[in-house]
Amino acid sequence: MVRVWMTLALFLSVTMTAASAMTDKATGITFAPKKNDLEIFGVGVRKKGPIKVYSVAMYCQNSVKEHLNLISRSADKGKAAFKALRHGAHEASSTTFLLQMNFKVGAEKMASAIADSVTPRYANTAEVESLKSLIFKGVAGKGAATKGTTFEFDCSKEGVHVSVDGKSQGKVASDGLGAAFCDVYLDDKCVSPPLRESCLETCFAP
């Protein structure tokens, strides 16, 4: 009986850990443990100089986390782990980045900022412009991305779906834009190094 209770307690402990929300320490913004059946991998802040513009969370399939756990712990801060994380996000059926504003930014400026981050990573300017238009459309009605505004980017091999404040703005159909968007947050020149670090800390947690 004692062994049964110990097993149950361990199971509950693991379940609670897996289901924990995550808070960006830089802004105090908290993200839910799951989004569209995907698990939270990490959180981070996007800064421009001293300004904490927004917090961002990455959500992905648990199978990607399991694959990362196969990598030696000695590599958890090395290039091998970052490469595996990036590859996993590219190959997953869906990877979601959820942004929540911490600072007011105009609609055009916000749309341009995200598009400008994608442009160096993707050659199809027409698709990037379409992405920019969807972002702008979602914010234009309120004039600006005010504090608390959310942006959801669902990335896959079929393209990028955009939602603003929980409302769908449409999808850019593409076989490469999703991976390029992932790279904005996961490659060596990512816009939020704290997010990358947080993802690895989560994936390599005991």
N, C-alpha and C positions, 0 to 999 in steps of 0.2 A: 504493500500500500504506500509506504514511504517513497519507494522508487517511482511509483505512478505519479504521486504528487510532485516529485522533483522534476519528472519529465514534463508534466503539465506546466509547472512554473517556468521551466526553460522555454517551452513552446510559446507561452504567453509573453515572456520577456522578448523573444526574437520577434514575435508578431508586433508588439508595441514599438520596438525599435524600428522595424520596417515601415510602420505606419506613422512615424513622427513627422510633424510639420518642421520646417526649417526657417530660421530667421536670419536675415542679413544684418550682421552686427553693425555695419556702417550706417544703415538707415533705420533699423528697427522694423523693417517691413517683413512680415511673415507670409510664407507660402504653404499651401496645403500639401499633404503628403502624396496626393495622387491627382492626376489630371488626365481625363479621357482614358482611364485604365493604364496610364503610364506612371511609373514611380519617379519621385523626385530624386535627382542625382546630386544637386548642389545649388548654392545660391551665391551671388556676388553683386558687386556694385559697378556701375558704369560712371566714371568720373571724367569731367572736363576741367582740368586744373583742380582748384579746390572744391568745385561744385559737384555734389553727389546727384547726378541727373536722374538715374533710376536704378532700381534693383532688378535683377534678372535671375530666374530659376530655370534649370534644365530638367526636363522630364524625358525618360526613355524606358525601353523595355527592360525587365529584370534580367533577361537572358544576356544582355550586354554587360550588366554588373557581374553576373556569374562568370562570364568570359574573362573579365578584368581580374577577377579573384584568382585566376590561374597563373597570373604573372607573379614572379618572385617579389616578395616584399622589398627586397633590396632595390627594386626598380621603381618603387611607388612614387618617387619624385623625379624619375629620369625620363628620358625621351621615349623609351619603350612604352611606358604607361600612358603618356600623353598621346602617342601615336595610336595605341590600341583604343583609347577613349574616342578619339576623332574618327577612327575607322568604324567603330561600333555605331556611332551616331549616323555616319553615312549609310551604313548597311541596314540599319534597323527599319522596320516597316513604317515607323513614325518616331520622330524626335521633336519635342515641343520646347520652345523657349517662351517663357511668360515674363513680360516686363511690366513693372509697376512704377509709375512716375513718382519721383520724390521732389521734382522741381518743375515749374511751369515752363513749357517750350511751345512756341507757335506751331501750327499745323504744318506749314510749309517747311519750316526748319527741322522739325522732327522727322518728317518723311524724307527730306533730303539727307539728313544725318545717317539714317539707317541705309538708304540706297547707296550713299557714298562709301559706306563700310563694305557693302557687297561688291561694288564695281571693280576694285582691284583684284577680286577673287573670282570674277566671272565675266567672260567676254561678250555675252549676249546682252547688249545695252537695251534692246527693246523689252526683254523680259524684266530687267532691273527697273526700267521705267514703269512697267505695268505694276510691279510690286510697290513702287513709290506712290503710284496713283491710288492703289487700294488703301495704303496707310493714310494718305492725305484725305481721302474720302471719309474714312472713319473718324477723323478728328475735325474736319472742316466745320461740321455742324455745331460744334461747341467752341470753335475758334482757336482753341489751343489744347495741347495735352497738359491738363492741369494736374496737380498733385493727386494721386490716387487713380488716375487713368491707367487702364491696363491694355497691353498689346499682346496678342497670342499669335505665334507663328508656328504652324504645324508643318514640319518639313518631312518630305519623303522623296522617293525616286520619281514620283509623279508630279512633284511641284511643291509650292508653298501656299498654304491656306492662311488667310489673315483675318483676325477678329479684333475688334476694338471695343473695350468695355463689355465683352461677352457677346457682341453682335457680329455675325459673319459679314465680311466685306467682299468675300470672293476668293478665288484661287488663281494663281498663275501656274498654268500647266507647263511643266518643264521636266526634263530628265537630268538636269544638272544644277538648277537653282537651289534645290533643297540642300545639297551638299555644300554649296558655296555659302549659304546662310549659316549652316552649322559652323563653318570655318571662321565666321566673324567672331564667334565665341570660343572656338577650340583650337585654332592654329597658333603658330608661334608668335604671331602679331595680333592676337585676339584683343578685343576692346575691353574685356573684363578678366584680367589675370586671376582675381580672387575667385571667380566662378570656376575656372579650370582647377584651381587648387582645391576648392571645396568638393568638386566632383570626385577627385581622386581620394580625398580624405574619407568620403562616404563609401566609395567602392572598396577601399582597403581597410575599412574599420573592422575590428575584431568581431 
